[in-house]
Amino acid sequence: MLNIEAFVFNAFQENTYVLYNEQKQCWIIDPGMYDEREINGFIQYLNDNKLEPQAIINTHGHLDHIFGIKALKDKYNIRFGIHEGETPVLNNAIGSAMLFGFQMSQNPVPDFYIKEGETISLGDDKLEVRFTPGHSPGSVSFYYPQGNWVIAGDALFAGSIGRTDLPGGNHEILLNSIRTQLFNLPGNTLVYSGHGPATSIENEMRYNPFFQ
């Protein structure tokens, strides 16, 4: 059974997630730690809990979700995976950082690509990869049926949806992604978003103003 732990990092208040199993193997999802304090605190958490990072897997490649990739790769020599559709977003990372007043020394380069519809495994546990573009061209969500939760990145938030005015964004595509890839999950499925609190599929189907 996978456990999930959430952290909030950087000026964008981005949610980074750690998934770990009973063998202490872990995945790091959307590492947003920006400065040394955040990086060192996160590494201390991994050390204190004797967790062994296996890979970085990202829901998408926007700036606030990738700040920590280099530090983690340097520290743990682990691989970074993302959907191939996020390539143009990653290629523009340094430019985006400059635009928002942040520093980034290099654009992250994926070591492998995550494909929609596939199942990825951490030990005996499996995540379903659901393709949820619209906020960005290659956004994916990670669904864990056994734990009854989904990590939706910036596709769906409590009471809102991801912004679609950034390069590669598309409002109608995002609404369709949510309807066909998230709203078909059980209503009591917990939704862990890229920002803000967790919610549920049922709550968002009933009360999210974008779907009323």
WOUR-V553271 format. One record per residue. N is the residue number from 0. RES is the residue in one letter. PSI is psi in radians with two decimals (none if undefined). NEAR is the number of other ideal C-beta (glycine too) atoms within 10 Angstrom. D_LAST is the distance of its C-alpha to the last C-alpha in whole Angstrom. Layout:
<<N;RES;PSI;NEAR;D_LAST> <N;RES;PSI;NEAR;D_LAST>>
//
This chain:
<<0;M;2.32;9;35> <1;L;2.39;20;34> <2;N;2.68;14;33> <3;I;2.37;16;31> <4;E;2.38;13;32> <5;A;2.54;14;29> <6;F;2.62;19;31> <7;V;2.18;13;30> <8;F;2.80;23;32> <9;N;3.05;18;32> <10;A;-0.31;12;31> <11;F;-0.01;18;28> <12;Q;0.91;12;27> <13;E;2.49;24;27> <14;N;2.09;24;27> <15;T;2.45;23;30> <16;Y;2.53;20;30> <17;V;2.20;20;33> <18;L;2.28;23;33> <19;Y;2.64;24;36> <20;N;-3.07;17;38> <21;E;-0.38;11;41> <22;Q;0.05;10;44> <23;K;0.25;12;42> <24;Q;2.52;17;41> <25;C;2.68;23;38> <26;W;2.56;23;35> <27;I;2.15;27;34> <28;I;2.16;25;31> <29;D;1.07;28;30> <30;P;1.91;30;33> <31;G;0.11;27;32> <32;M;2.28;23;35> <33;Y;-0.92;22;37> <34;D;3.08;14;40> <35;E;-0.64;9;43> <36;R;-0.79;9;42> <37;E;-0.74;20;39> <38;I;-0.85;19;40> <39;N;-0.65;12;43> <40;G;-0.68;13;41> <41;F;-0.78;22;39> <42;I;-0.65;17;42> <43;Q;-0.69;10;44> <44;Y;-0.82;13;41> <45;L;-0.77;19;42> <46;N;-0.80;9;45> <47;D;-0.57;8;45> <48;N;0.12;13;43> <49;K;0.69;8;45> <50;L;2.49;20;42> <51;E;1.76;12;43> <52;P;2.33;21;41> <53;Q;-0.56;18;41> <54;A;2.85;19;38> <55;I;2.22;24;36> <56;I;2.30;26;32> <57;N;2.49;27;30> <58;T;-0.59;30;26> <59;H;-3.13;28;27> <60;G;0.33;29;29> <61;H;2.71;28;28> <62;L;-0.86;24;31> <63;D;-0.19;22;30> <64;H;-0.02;29;29> <65;I;-0.02;27;33> <66;F;-0.67;27;35> <67;G;0.02;26;37> <68;I;-0.85;28;38> <69;K;-0.80;17;41> <70;A;-0.70;18;42> <71;L;-0.67;21;41> <72;K;-0.71;18;43> <73;D;-0.68;9;46> <74;K;-0.76;14;46> <75;Y;-0.09;16;45> <76;N;0.83;8;46> <77;I;2.88;19;43> <78;R;2.68;14;41> <79;F;2.20;21;38> <80;G;2.56;17;35> <81;I;2.88;28;32> <82;H;2.50;26;30> <83;E;-0.45;12;33> <84;G;-0.25;19;30> <85;E;0.03;27;30> <86;T;-0.86;17;34> <87;P;-0.53;13;33> <88;V;-0.81;25;31> <89;L;-0.67;23;34> <90;N;-0.33;13;36> <91;N;0.23;17;35> <92;A;-0.82;20;35> <93;I;-0.76;16;38> <94;G;-0.72;12;37> <95;S;-0.71;20;34> <96;A;-0.79;18;36> <97;M;-0.69;11;38> <98;L;-0.66;10;35> <99;F;0.08;11;34> <100;G;0.39;7;37> <101;F;2.88;18;37> <102;Q;2.40;10;40> <103;M;2.24;18;40> <104;S;-0.43;7;43> <105;Q;2.71;9;42> <106;N;2.27;19;39> <107;P;2.43;22;38> <108;V;2.13;11;39> <109;P;2.53;19;38> <110;D;-0.37;13;40> <111;F;2.82;13;38> <112;Y;2.45;14;35> <113;I;2.24;21;32> <114;K;2.46;13;31> <115;E;2.49;16;28> <116;G;-0.19;9;28> <117;E;2.92;12;31> <118;T;2.27;9;32> <119;I;2.52;17;34> <120;S;2.37;8;36> <121;L;1.77;19;37> <122;G;-2.20;13;40> <123;D;-0.07;10;39> <124;D;2.52;19;36> <125;K;2.43;15;33> <126;L;2.40;26;30> <127;E;2.34;18;28> <128;V;2.07;19;27> <129;R;2.31;21;23> <130;F;2.00;17;23> <131;T;1.03;30;20> <132;P;2.96;23;21> <133;G;-0.84;23;19> <134;H;-0.68;28;20> <135;S;2.86;30;23> <136;P;-0.44;20;25> <137;G;0.50;24;26> <138;S;2.44;32;24> <139;V;2.80;32;24> <140;S;2.62;27;23> <141;F;2.03;23;25> <142;Y;2.27;21;24> <143;Y;1.63;21;27> <144;P;-0.69;13;27> <145;Q;-0.58;10;30> <146;G;-0.12;16;28> <147;N;0.76;14;25> <148;W;2.82;20;23> <149;V;2.40;26;22> <150;I;1.95;25;23> <151;A;0.07;33;20> <152;G;-2.38;27;22> <153;D;0.37;27;20> <154;A;-0.92;29;17> <155;L;2.30;29;15> <156;F;2.95;20;15> <157;A;1.90;16;14> <158;G;0.20;14;11> <159;S;-3.08;15;12> <160;I;2.96;23;13> <161;G;2.63;26;16> <162;R;2.61;14;18> <163;T;0.28;16;19> <164;D;0.13;6;21> <165;L;2.81;14;24> <166;P;2.27;10;27> <167;G;-0.06;21;25> <168;G;2.67;18;22> <169;N;2.06;15;19> <170;H;-0.86;15;15> <171;E;-0.65;9;15> <172;I;-0.70;17;17> <173;L;-0.79;24;15> <174;L;-0.72;16;12> <175;N;-0.70;14;14> <176;S;-0.79;26;16> <177;I;-0.78;26;14> <178;R;-0.73;12;12> <179;T;-0.39;12;16> <180;Q;-0.35;22;18> <181;L;-0.77;21;16> <182;F;-0.10;17;13> <183;N;0.08;10;16> <184;L;2.81;22;18> <185;P;2.52;10;19> <186;G;-0.54;12;16> <187;N;0.18;11;19> <188;T;2.23;20;20> <189;L;2.42;16;20> <190;V;2.02;23;19> <191;Y;2.02;22;21> <192;S;2.99;25;20> <193;G;-0.25;28;22> <194;H;2.58;18;22> <195;G;-3.04;14;21> <196;P;2.88;12;21> <197;A;2.73;15;20> <198;T;-2.85;21;17> <199;S;2.76;18;16> <200;I;-0.78;22;14> <201;E;-0.80;15;13> <202;N;-0.77;15;12> <203;E;-0.62;24;10> <204;M;-0.61;15;8> <205;R;-0.71;11;8> <206;Y;-0.24;12;7> <207;N;2.12;18;7> <208;P;-0.35;8;5> <209;F;-0.15;14;6> <210;F;0.32;14;4> <211;Q;none;7;0>>
//
